[in-house]
Amino acid sequence: MKPPISSDIRQENRSFLNRIFFAALFIFLGLSVLIVRYWYLQVYSHDKYITQAENNRVKLISDPPSRGYIYDRNGYVLADNKPVFTAMLSPDEVQDPKRTLQLLAPIFNLTNEDIVDILARIEQSKNDPVTIKIGINDQQMAQFSERKPFFKGVSIQSKLTRSYPYDELFAHVIGYVGRINDKESKKIDKERYAGTDLIGKIGIEKYYEDLLLGKAGHQAVETNVHGDILRKLDNTPPIPGNDIYLSLDYGLQKIAQDQLNGRRGAIVAIDPKNGDVLAFVSNPSFDPNPFVSGISFKEYAALRDDLDQPLYNRALQGMYPPASTVKPFEGLGAIHYGLMGWNDTIYDPGYFTLPGDSHRFRDWKKGGHGTVNLTKSIMMSVDTYYYKLSYQMGIQRLHDWMVRFGFGSQTGIDLPGEKSGVMPSPKWKMDTYKKAWLPGETISVSIGQGYFLATPLQVANATATTANSGNKLTPHMLKRSEGAAVIHPIDRPTGQIKFNGTKDDWLKMQSAMEETVKRGTAKGIYTPRYRIAGKTGTAQVKSIAQGKRYNKSALDKRHWDHAWFTGFAPVDDPQIAVAVLVENGGGGSHTAAPIGRALFDYWILHRKSDPIVPPTAEELELIKIQKAQAKAQLDAERDAKVAAEKAASQATETLPVNKPAAKPTEKPAT
């Protein structure tokens, strides 16, 4: 007989069985979780993790297109592409971009502003590579190569960037490209600009951005754990941007800039037959190349704060009193309204007074010109004739006529930022100043002064219209485009100015402008080799009190009159119309007119037989070296002068103050 099992033993057996059960249950649940997890990873999420693993090995890299080239009418490259080394950062491979950029700063000379800009672009990049520095030099390349293992996700790539071979010569026309900023990034099509850091900022580069940009491609590449590219797997090539050919002529542009000879001013030349812009110069100018890679704050501040304003496009945006250059257009208004005929005359005593007013509006010639008809008024630029004419015409009719020549509105040229000038009217003054128009203001407007403001481009275009007997064209830069992009039809309005006169009246005005060159105010540029029609102008900058005469020697040079010349040639077959403005140049006859003659000579006499061609690559390199040396010398002289002035100032502050000697207490012995 077995001894009875005690209750303690039974309790132990139950506890042991319970432990085994729970252990088995735990093992079963654990195995179940593992099996479920395995199924989730291997079956349910198979495609997802295969893609992630592949993405760690295979990367899709944007392949930016090459930007279209820009040529002049002769095929000379005005905007080139050149390969440079560029530092790139892949945000998905860098854990702390800010720390990485701070470590890279001494290698690539990054400023705090650069780092802030790069971080902003990283936030918007969606893991696309972001440019750190364009134009890495050999020293920076060597320094980075030594430290490359510490900078995962940072690489040096060879990329094309923009280059402007002729520096400041075409800067205000071609413009420049620069890095896409935060404001632009929010507006652009991210897919079109994939892998591209540059966008047109001003000039042709901005206006024809869509044509020049091209279409991005893509590359599928295999990488290692460090992000280095091992091989290319697939490639969708980019489509290059269109090449565009401008109507500008290198030789004429060079002549125009050389003629200004460092003076502030602007020159515009137009083909009256078709509206082609042949030359477009604003001086002083600037070198656009530093803007491509990112101009330093010091360099930009120097340009921005320069008293001569080299960044200001005078030809397109400069609004000046057009002075007597408008008299031919206004004279045609006399014919249009039937106020004066070609044989009608006025007497010029040297001044004009409004009825009931003692104020005398002076003619430029003391004592006047005597009996004057319309032809003589143009030839000798008789102010009094236009004082009387404008009084008869009235400001409203004068306004309505002059706007037909394009004054007071944009010409429609294919450049961004054009100013419209001011062709005043009573409504304009009320809207602008909340004041009524005064009769004396009409007199000032009649000779291109007062509220009347025009750009050199407007004056050149109005002259081209006159040379074309009233057929008004839209000035333009683009001649043709070559590439995959399709140019949509460009709206270039044309049409005959509505005129109550005849074709013969246009010819007579052209003849009057020719007499100006033969026997009038521009006779200094006359040549028997071809026929020139022209009109000079002298725009008053500083007002002169009643009864006083202009004294150039007593004025600061920046208060001297602006010098104008406008004209076209040859008269019998107009090929070129020009407008020349020299700021504070004095009289138009001796300052601006000879410049116009130089342009006419080149275009008509020398362009085909002895054309001006660009320098060779070697010559360009030598010119750049010479410019760099000259700039370095000027900077050194300026820095030395500043240092000397600072030292002198400090020395003055530390000198002991000379006090008068104390009064002796007793009389010195003799």
HELIX and SHEET records of a PDB file:
HELIX    1   1 SER A    7  TRP A   39  1                                  33    
HELIX    2   2 TYR A   40  TYR A   44  3                                   5    
HELIX    3   3 HIS A   46  ARG A   57  1                                  12    
HELIX    4   4 PRO A   91  GLU A   93  5                                   3    
HELIX    5   5 PRO A   97  PHE A  108  1                                  12    
HELIX    6   6 ASN A  112  GLN A  124  1                                  13    
HELIX    7   7 ASP A  138  ARG A  147  1                                  10    
HELIX    8   8 LYS A  148  PHE A  150  5                                   3    
HELIX    9   9 ASP A  167  PHE A  170  5                                   4    
HELIX   10  10 ALA A  171  ILE A  174  1                                   4    
HELIX   11  11 ASP A  182  SER A  185  1                                   4    
HELIX   12  12 GLY A  203  TYR A  207  1                                   5    
HELIX   13  13 GLU A  209  LEU A  213  1                                   5    
HELIX   14  14 TYR A  250  LEU A  260  1                                  11    
HELIX   15  15 ASN A  289  SER A  293  1                                   5    
HELIX   16  16 PHE A  297  ARG A  304  1                                   8    
HELIX   17  17 ARG A  314  GLN A  317  1                                   4    
HELIX   18  18 ALA A  323  VAL A  326  5                                   4    
HELIX   19  19 LYS A  327  TYR A  337  1                                  11    
HELIX   20  20 LEU A  374  MET A  379  1                                   6    
HELIX   21  21 ASP A  383  MET A  393  1                                  11    
HELIX   22  22 ILE A  395  MET A  402  1                                   8    
HELIX   23  23 VAL A  403  PHE A  405  5                                   3    
HELIX   24  24 PRO A  426  TYR A  433  1                                   8    
HELIX   25  25 PRO A  439  SER A  446  1                                   8    
HELIX   26  26 PRO A  456  ALA A  467  1                                  12    
HELIX   27  27 LYS A  503  LYS A  518  1                                  16    
HELIX   28  28 LYS A  523  ILE A  525  5                                   3    
HELIX   29  29 LYS A  552  ALA A  554  5                                   3    
HELIX   30  30 LYS A  557  HIS A  559  5                                   3    
HELIX   31  31 GLY A  588  THR A  591  1                                   4    
HELIX   32  32 ALA A  593  ASP A  601  1                                   9    
HELIX   33  33 TYR A  602  HIS A  606  3                                   5    
HELIX   34  34 ALA A  617  THR A  654  1                                  38    
SHEET    1   A 3 VAL A  58  ASP A  63  0                                        
SHEET    2   A 3 GLY A 217  THR A 223 -1                                        
SHEET    3   A 3 ILE A 229  THR A 236 -1                                        
SHEET    1   B 5 VAL A 130  ILE A 134  0                                        
SHEET    2   B 5 VAL A  77  LEU A  89 -1                                        
SHEET    3   B 5 ILE A  70  TYR A  71 -1                                        
SHEET    4   B 5 ASP A 243  LEU A 246  1                                        
SHEET    5   B 5 LEU A 478  GLU A 482 -1                                        
SHEET    1   C 3 VAL A 130  ILE A 134  0                                        
SHEET    2   C 3 VAL A  77  LEU A  89 -1                                        
SHEET    3   C 3 VAL A 154  SER A 163 -1                                        
SHEET    1   D 2 TYR A 176  ARG A 179  0                                        
SHEET    2   D 2 LEU A 198  ILE A 202 -1                                        
SHEET    1   E 5 VAL A 277  ASN A 283  0                                        
SHEET    2   E 5 GLY A 265  ILE A 270 -1                                        
SHEET    3   E 5 ILE A 576  VAL A 582 -1                                        
SHEET    4   E 5 HIS A 562  ALA A 569 -1                                        
SHEET    5   E 5 ALA A 533  ALA A 539 -1                                        
SHEET    1   F 2 ILE A 346  ASP A 348  0                                        
SHEET    2   F 2 GLY A 370  VAL A 372 -1                                        
SHEET    1   G 2 TYR A 351  PHE A 352  0                                        
SHEET    2   G 2 PHE A 361  ARG A 362 -1                                        
SHEET    1   H 2 ASN A 471  LYS A 472  0                                        
SHEET    2   H 2 GLY A 495  GLN A 496 -1                                        
END                                                                             
